[in-house]
Amino acid sequence: EGLVRVTALGPVPVKGLVDPVAVCELIGASALRRRLQAAAARGLTRFVGREAELATLRQALVQSGAGHGQVVAIVGEAGVGKSRLVYECVHAHHMQGWRVLESASVSYGKATPYFPVVDLLKRYVHVEDGDESRTVRAKVTGQVLTLDETLQETVPALLWLLDVLPDDSPFRTLEPAQHRQRILTALKRVLLRESQAQPLLLVFEDLHWIDTETQALLDSLIDSLPTARLLLLVTYRPEYQHGWGSKTYYTQLRLDPLLPASAEAVLDALLGPDASLVPLKRLLIARTEGNPFFLEESVRTLVETGGLVGAPGAYRLAQAVPTIQVPATVQAVLATRIDRLPPEEKQLLQAAAVIGPEVPLPLLEALAELPEAALHRGLSHLQAAEFLYETRLFPERAYTFKHALTQQVAY
């Protein structure tokens, strides 16, 4: 909702179902490119429980604005509120005077070089989807040369990224290695020069889906941050890995699910204060483990299925709590994460799930039937991705699952 344009076709009979189903025809994408933009247009849920993280982001902005560039990574599972934290940071009053450029990777973009970079570049030069090639060329050239005429030589690389480079351009004759280097250098020069004109906040979300060329750009850019008025703000899930951890100007913000009091505050805003809702709130907090996205989606599902009646912030129960089915939406997300694992690691996690919540290493070794090196490598990766935690070393090493649902989905 909000991300696409549709035309309602009315109720349509569907074989196997008693009642007709409301069907819509997909017409196209809306101007709202991202989930948070669409959500903001409809009204965002109350923002709670992230005061410390916002304070850290404000401090990073102060340092970056003073010419000591920073990179801040917001890390967490799907639905825990990474994008919302970015949204609150970007739209805070202290961002006055900053230039903000946002982009995000997508699950289908990993095989497309520079996928989020092209999106960010379009925003920077104000390119619209319907612009003709000569219009795009004019916008790129005008934006870059207005910033600094010495950046003239970066223009061909930027035009190539936007697929509007003239056929007779010498840039097309470069060797692949030169071609790649020119693109990375051009992007880096323009962004760093922009940060001299005004402080620059660069946002790259969902790095767990990043392509290799964009990764190379970020690696190169981060090396030049210490003297730039630039804050690079990135988000990713725990399975993503990078080599920035040793940088003194790198900060990681680990987002955990909301504490019960904060989760209850979210539900109070969503559902309302009716005393009869207290048992439902407890059920939702327990089932979703405080994941804000799944709290919202669970409430939305209950409204759509008739379990709740009324208006947002003033709902009433339409059926007894014991009869309410709360969908474990988080299971689908966990299943997707597990499916992305290499086959050997996926099999190892499934073997651990068969053993139970407590996984002794000797039993796992016997069940998995993997070479010792492969077993330990797999366990190391599963811990890095936070599927498993090491619980003890003596008398024998043992592991446990991060959540009971993790074991359930893997099983």
C-alpha positions in Angstrom: 0.0 0.0 0.0 1.4 3.4 -1.0 4.2 1.9 -3.1 2.2 0.9 -6.1 -0.7 2.3 -8.1 -3.7 0.0 -8.7 -7.2 0.0 -10.2 -9.9 -1.9 -8.3 -11.6 -4.5 -10.4 -14.2 -5.4 -7.8 -15.1 -8.8 -6.3 -14.1 -11.8 -8.5 -15.2 -15.4 -7.9 -12.3 -17.7 -7.1 -12.5 -21.4 -7.5 -12.4 -23.2 -4.2 -13.5 -20.1 -2.2 -17.1 -19.4 -1.0 -17.0 -15.6 -1.2 -15.6 -13.5 -4.1 -12.2 -11.9 -3.6 -11.5 -8.2 -4.1 -9.0 -7.9 -7.0 -6.9 -5.0 -8.1 -5.0 -4.5 -11.3 -1.4 -3.4 -10.9 -0.8 -0.2 -12.9 2.7 0.9 -11.9 4.9 2.2 -9.1 4.1 5.3 -7.1 6.5 8.1 -6.5 7.1 6.8 -3.1 10.1 4.5 -3.5 10.6 3.0 -0.1 8.5 1.4 2.6 9.1 4.1 5.2 8.1 6.9 2.8 4.8 5.1 2.2 4.3 4.5 5.9 5.0 8.1 6.7 2.4 9.2 4.2 -0.1 7.0 6.1 1.1 7.9 9.6 3.9 6.3 11.5 3.6 4.3 14.7 4.8 5.9 17.9 8.6 5.9 18.1 9.9 4.6 21.5 12.8 2.9 23.1 15.7 4.2 20.9 16.8 7.3 22.8 20.4 6.1 23.3 20.8 5.2 19.7 19.5 8.7 18.6 22.0 10.3 21.0 24.8 8.3 19.4 23.7 9.4 15.9 23.5 13.1 17.0 27.1 12.8 18.3 28.3 11.3 15.0 26.6 14.2 13.2 28.4 16.7 15.4 31.8 15.1 14.7 31.1 14.8 11.0 29.9 18.3 10.7 33.2 19.5 12.3 35.2 17.7 9.6 35.8 14.4 11.3 33.9 12.0 9.1 32.2 9.0 10.6 30.5 5.8 9.6 27.7 4.4 11.7 26.2 1.0 11.1 22.7 0.1 12.4 22.6 -3.7 12.7 19.5 -5.8 13.5 17.1 -8.5 12.4 14.4 -7.8 9.9 11.6 -5.7 11.3 13.5 -4.5 14.4 13.3 -0.8 13.3 16.5 0.0 11.5 14.9 2.1 8.7 12.7 3.8 11.3 15.7 4.9 13.3 17.3 6.3 10.0 14.0 8.1 9.3 13.9 9.7 12.7 17.6 10.8 12.3 17.1 12.3 8.8 14.0 14.2 9.7 15.2 15.6 13.0 15.6 19.4 13.5 19.4 19.2 13.9 19.7 18.1 10.2 19.2 21.8 9.1 22.0 22.8 6.8 22.9 19.2 5.8 22.6 17.6 2.4 21.0 14.2 2.7 21.3 11.5 0.0 19.5 8.2 0.6 19.6 4.8 -1.2 18.9 1.2 -0.5 19.9 -2.2 -1.9 17.1 -4.6 -2.8 17.0 -8.4 -2.7 17.0 -8.7 -6.5 19.8 -6.1 -7.0 22.8 -8.1 -5.9 23.6 -9.1 -9.5 23.2 -5.6 -10.9 26.4 -3.5 -10.5 26.0 -0.1 -8.8 22.3 -0.7 -8.2 21.9 1.6 -5.1 24.5 4.0 -6.5 22.5 4.7 -9.6 19.4 5.4 -7.4 21.5 7.8 -5.2 23.0 9.5 -8.3 19.5 10.1 -9.7 18.4 11.8 -6.5 21.6 13.9 -6.4 21.1 15.3 -10.0 17.3 15.4 -9.7 16.7 12.9 -12.6 13.0 11.8 -13.0 12.1 8.4 -14.5 10.5 10.1 -17.6 13.5 12.3 -18.5 15.0 12.0 -22.0 18.7 11.3 -22.4 19.6 14.8 -23.3 17.8 16.1 -20.3 19.6 13.7 -18.0 23.0 14.7 -19.6 22.1 18.4 -19.0 21.2 17.8 -15.4 24.3 15.8 -14.6 26.6 18.3 -16.3 24.9 21.3 -14.7 25.0 19.8 -11.2 28.6 18.7 -11.3 30.1 21.8 -13.0 28.1 24.1 -10.7 29.6 22.3 -7.8 33.2 22.6 -9.2 34.4 23.1 -12.7 37.4 21.0 -12.1 35.1 17.9 -11.9 34.5 18.1 -15.6 36.4 14.8 -16.2 34.0 12.9 -13.8 31.0 13.6 -16.1 31.5 10.7 -18.6 31.6 8.1 -15.8 28.4 9.5 -14.2 26.7 9.6 -17.6 27.7 6.0 -18.2 26.1 5.0 -14.8 22.8 6.6 -15.9 23.0 5.0 -19.3 23.1 8.2 -21.2 26.7 8.4 -22.3 27.1 9.4 -26.0 28.2 6.5 -28.3 31.3 8.4 -29.5 32.6 9.0 -26.0 36.2 7.9 -25.4 35.1 6.5 -22.1 33.6 3.6 -23.8 37.0 2.4 -25.2 38.6 2.0 -21.8 39.8 -1.3 -20.5 37.4 -2.9 -17.9 39.9 -2.2 -15.0 40.3 1.5 -16.1 36.6 1.8 -16.6 35.9 0.6 -13.0 38.5 2.8 -11.5 37.3 5.9 -13.3 33.7 5.3 -12.0 34.8 4.8 -8.4 37.1 7.8 -8.5 34.4 10.0 -10.1 31.8 9.1 -7.5 34.2 9.5 -4.7 35.4 12.9 -5.9 31.9 14.3 -6.4 30.7 13.1 -3.0 33.7 14.4 -1.1 33.6 17.7 -3.0 29.9 18.0 -2.1 30.7 17.5 1.6 33.0 20.5 1.4 30.1 22.7 0.1 27.9 21.5 3.0 27.9 18.6 5.5 26.7 15.4 3.7 24.7 12.5 5.2 24.9 9.5 2.9 22.4 6.7 3.7 22.9 3.2 2.3 20.3 0.7 3.7 20.1 -3.1 3.5 23.8 -3.8 2.8 23.1 -7.5 3.1 21.8 -7.2 -0.5 24.7 -5.0 -1.7 26.4 -5.7 -5.1 30.2 -5.9 -5.3 30.7 -2.6 -7.2 28.8 -0.6 -4.6 30.7 -2.4 -1.9 34.0 -1.3 -3.5 32.8 2.3 -3.6 31.9 2.2 0.1 35.2 0.6 1.0 37.1 3.3 -0.9 34.9 6.1 0.5 35.3 5.0 4.1 39.1 5.3 3.8 38.7 9.0 3.0 36.2 9.9 5.7 38.5 11.1 8.6 38.9 14.6 7.1 35.5 14.9 5.4 32.3 16.6 6.6 30.5 13.4 5.7 28.5 10.9 7.8 28.0 7.5 6.1 25.0 5.8 7.8 24.4 2.2 6.8 21.9 -0.5 7.9 22.2 -4.3 7.5 21.2 -7.6 9.0 23.7 -9.6 11.2 24.8 -11.9 8.4 26.5 -9.1 6.4 30.2 -8.8 7.0 32.7 -6.0 6.2 36.2 -4.9 7.1 35.5 -1.5 8.7 35.4 -2.7 12.3 38.9 -1.6 13.1 38.4 2.0 12.0 38.4 4.4 14.9 35.7 6.4 13.2 33.3 3.4 12.9 30.4 2.9 15.3 28.0 0.0 15.4 24.5 0.4 16.8 23.0 -3.0 17.6 19.2 -2.8 17.6 17.5 -5.4 19.7 13.8 -5.9 20.0 11.9 -3.5 22.1 11.8 -4.0 25.9 8.4 -5.0 27.2 7.6 -1.5 28.5 8.5 0.1 25.1 6.6 -2.6 23.2 3.6 -1.9 25.4 3.8 1.8 24.7 3.7 1.0 20.9 0.6 -1.2 21.4 -1.1 1.5 23.6 -0.7 3.8 20.6 -1.9 1.3 18.1 -4.7 -0.3 20.0 -5.8 2.2 22.6 -6.3 2.1 26.4 -9.3 -0.2 26.7 -8.7 -2.5 29.7 -10.0 -5.5 27.9 -7.0 -5.3 25.5 -4.4 -6.0 28.2 -4.4 -9.8 27.7 -4.1 -9.3 24.0 -1.2 -6.9 24.4 0.6 -9.5 26.6 0.0 -12.1 24.0 1.3 -9.9 21.1 4.5 -8.9 23.1 5.2 -12.6 23.9 4.6 -13.8 20.4 6.5 -11.1 18.6 9.3 -10.9 21.2 9.1 -7.1 21.0 9.9 -6.8 17.2 8.2 -3.5 16.3 7.4 -4.5 12.7 5.7 -7.7 13.7 3.8 -5.9 16.4 2.4 -3.6 13.8 1.7 -6.4 11.2 0.0 -8.5 13.9 -2.4 -5.7 14.8 -3.0 -5.0 11.1 -3.9 -8.7 10.6 -6.2 -8.8 13.6 -8.1 -5.8 12.2 -8.3 -7.2 8.7 -9.6 -10.6 10.0 -12.2 -9.1 12.4 -10.4 -9.9 15.7 -10.4 -6.2 16.5 -13.1 -3.6 15.7 -13.0 0.2 16.0 -10.5 2.8 14.9 -6.7 3.1 15.3 -6.0 4.0 19.0 -9.5 3.0 20.0 -9.9 -0.7 19.1 -12.1 -3.2 21.0 -11.9 -7.0 21.0 -14.4 -8.7 18.8 -13.6 -12.2 20.1 -12.1 -13.8 23.1 -8.3 -13.7 23.4 -7.8 -17.5 23.6 -9.5 -17.9 20.2 -7.3 -15.2 18.5 -4.7 -16.6 16.1 -1.6 -14.4 16.0 0.4 -15.2 12.8 4.0 -15.9 13.5 5.2 -13.6 10.6 8.7 -13.7 12.0 9.0 -17.3 10.9 8.8 -16.4 7.3 11.6 -13.9 7.7 13.7 -16.5 9.6 13.0 -19.1 6.9 14.3 -16.6 4.2 17.5 -16.0 6.2 18.1 -19.7 6.6 17.5 -20.3 2.9 20.2 -17.8 2.1 22.8 -19.9 3.9 25.2 -22.0 1.9 23.9 -25.6 1.8 26.5 -26.9 4.2 25.7 -24.3 6.8 22.0 -24.7 6.3 22.3 -28.5 6.9 24.4 -27.9 10.0 21.8 -25.5 11.4 19.0 -28.0 10.7 21.0 -30.8 12.4 21.4 -28.5 15.5 17.6 -27.9 15.4 16.9 -31.6 15.5 19.0 -32.0 18.7 17.1 -29.3 20.5 17.5 -25.9 22.2 20.8 -27.0 23.8 23.3 -28.3 21.3 26.3 -30.2 22.7 29.2 -30.1 20.2 30.0 -33.9 20.3 26.4 -34.8 19.4 26.4 -32.2 16.6 29.7 -33.6 15.2 28.2 -37.1 15.2 25.0 -36.0 13.5 26.4 -33.6 11.0 29.0 -35.9 9.6 31.2 -33.0 8.4 35.0 -32.8 8.3 36.2 -31.0 11.5 37.4 -27.9 9.6 34.1 -27.5 7.8 32.1 -28.1 11.0 34.0 -25.4 12.9 33.9 -23.0 10.0 30.2 -23.5 9.7 29.6 -22.9 13.4 31.7 -19.8 13.3 29.5 -18.4 10.4 26.3 -19.4 12.1 27.4 -17.5 15.3 28.5 -14.5 13.3 25.0 -14.4 11.7 23.5 -14.8 15.2 21.6 -18.0 14.5 23.5 -19.7 17.3 25.2 -18.6 20.6 28.0 -20.4 22.3 26.8 -21.2 25.9 29.7 -23.0 27.5 33.2 -24.4 26.8 33.5 -26.9 29.7 33.2 -29.8 30.1 32.2 -29.8 26.5 31.4 -27.0 24.1 27.7 -26.3 23.6 25.5 -23.9 21.7 21.9 -22.6 21.8 19.6 -20.9 19.4 19.2 -17.1 19.6 15.4 -17.5 19.7 13.1 -20.5 20.2 11.6 -19.5 16.8 15.0 -19.8 15.2 15.1 -23.5 16.2 11.5 -24.1 15.2 11.9 -22.6 11.7 15.2 -24.4 11.1 13.6 -27.7 12.3 
